[in-house]
Amino acid sequence: MSRETDDPHGEGTYCDSPEPSTTASPAGTAGGPPYAECVLCREPTEYPESTRGATLCPVCTWQEAGRTACSG
């Protein structure tokens, strides 16, 4: 039995996809708040500028995890 036939309100499927945004960010830029720079390579991170401490980009986070895991 499908979910559509079990729907008493006749609203269709329960996981319709949202409409695509018409106000997309220009290519090469991320939308949202200003992002903090990585302390190692100065690339933008996934954290806002208000984040305290040493912020690392995903690449440097991965490399740092590999260095600390293999350090003994």
C-alpha positions as CSV (number, residue, x, y, z in Angstrom):
1,M,0.0,0.0,0.0
2,S,1.5,3.4,-0.9
3,R,1.6,6.5,1.2
4,E,-0.5,8.4,-1.4
5,T,-3.5,6.2,-1.0
6,D,-3.3,6.3,2.8
7,D,-3.5,10.1,2.9
8,P,-7.0,11.0,4.2
9,H,-6.6,14.7,3.3
10,G,-5.7,14.1,-0.3
11,E,-2.5,16.2,-0.1
12,G,-0.3,13.9,-2.2
13,T,3.1,12.6,-1.1
14,Y,4.5,13.7,2.2
15,C,8.0,14.5,1.0
16,D,7.5,17.0,-1.9
17,S,10.7,18.7,-2.9
18,P,11.0,22.5,-2.1
19,E,11.0,25.0,-4.9
20,P,14.5,26.0,-6.1
21,S,15.7,29.4,-4.9
22,T,15.6,32.1,-7.5
23,T,18.1,34.3,-5.6
24,A,21.1,32.0,-5.8
25,S,24.5,33.3,-4.9
26,P,27.0,34.2,-7.7
27,A,29.3,31.3,-8.7
28,G,32.2,30.9,-6.4
29,T,30.7,32.6,-3.4
30,A,28.8,31.1,-0.5
31,G,25.7,32.8,0.8
32,G,25.1,33.5,4.4
33,P,27.1,35.2,7.1
34,P,30.7,36.2,6.6
35,Y,32.9,33.2,7.2
36,A,36.0,33.0,9.3
37,E,39.4,32.4,7.7
38,C,41.4,29.2,8.2
39,V,44.3,30.0,10.5
40,L,46.6,27.8,8.4
41,C,45.8,28.5,4.8
42,R,43.5,31.6,5.0
43,E,40.7,29.9,3.0
44,P,37.1,30.5,4.2
45,T,35.8,28.0,6.7
46,E,32.3,26.8,7.4
47,Y,32.2,28.7,10.6
48,P,31.0,32.3,11.1
49,E,33.5,35.1,11.9
50,S,32.1,35.3,15.4
51,T,33.5,31.7,16.2
52,R,36.1,31.8,18.9
53,G,39.3,29.8,18.8
54,A,41.4,28.5,15.9
55,T,39.1,27.9,12.9
56,L,40.3,25.5,10.3
57,C,38.9,24.8,6.8
58,P,37.7,21.2,6.0
59,V,41.0,20.4,4.2
60,C,43.2,21.6,7.1
61,T,41.0,19.9,9.6
62,W,41.4,16.6,7.8
63,Q,45.2,17.0,7.5
64,E,45.5,18.0,11.2
65,A,43.5,14.9,12.2
66,G,45.9,12.7,10.2
67,R,48.9,14.3,11.8
68,T,47.6,13.9,15.4
69,A,46.4,10.4,14.8
70,C,49.8,9.2,13.5
71,S,51.9,11.1,16.1
72,G,52.1,8.2,18.4
